[in-house]
């Protein structure tokens, strides 16, 4: 995740759990594409498999996808009698990411892989700091690229033609020109991501992305905008009490976009370097700890409001502080947010919509 590097470990824990739920949903597809890649014999015995994980962050999920990739390969090697290939892994995030905390977990990661697979995994992990919206790796050097919960973050706030008054993201009150600016920024960023990876992935190689999206074409869809609408309302409440300047709210917008699936397809087809194998959508609860299918799980609006707040705070507090300054009372802001979200969820259990897309380099 791109924007959570300076947040507390407590709030990061809640976002890590939300991301983990999304990764678990996508796990069968990730393993399926790794097995498909392995069968292409792009890296025969004694040749190295090169993997990159974009937006790896530094929490407990940083090595989760890598463990699945090794597990999938190990299973196929056992079935075919082949030896495990060497796996070279590049963990990517912005330079401010706490890569040292990831590296400190590597000894236990290697030991766990040995216990699970029964043999040494021959896995070598390093870091590649930088923005995935541009080039990161040598030409035709990668076989498999993975990213979870990062692509919905834009490289920058869109250049808006008018002020987005009273809101920090797209909303029903926003001008149509604001929707267009957000879409254009996503199209530019996603195309740059694909064209950069197209130069770095070998023909026949794979890329697998999981990110937040929306369920319908309407860009004000509640399954992507309500997260931020309630945060806007919390800031407006504070402005009404003289705690925040209205002008500061009107000039603040999040570098975030949740695309509709057809918008994703359109960019992939226009860029032209990849073929989509699977494009799956799925929903998750806002509160990552609430599971309505569990009869022992009782809804508590105060608790759910706090859980969602901790997720959102972990990824927005650094951005908010950068814009509003140290004078913004974060505890007060997110206390209001928790109340509004809890009240909302007591009326409607809104879902978070997601896309998992796998593509092959032509």
Secondary structure, 3 states (H helix, E strand, C coil): CCCCCCCCHHHHHHHHHHHHHHHHHHHHHHHHHHHHHHHCCCCCCCCCEEEEEECCCCCCCCCHHHHHHHHHHHHHHHHHCCCCCCEEEEEECCCCCCHHHHHHCHHHHHHHHHHHHCCCCCEEEEECCCCCCCCCCCCCCEEEEEEECCCCECCCCCCCCCCCCCCCCCCCCCCHHHHHHHHHHHHHHHHHHHHHHHHHEEEEEEEEEEEEECCCCCCCCHHHHHHHHHHHHHHHHHHHCCCCCHHHHHCCCCCECCECHHHHHHHHHHHCCEEEEEEEEEEEECCCCCCCCCCCCCCCHHHHHHHHHHHHHHHHHHHHHHHHCCCCCHHHHHHHHHHHHHHHHHHCCCEEEEEEEEEEEC
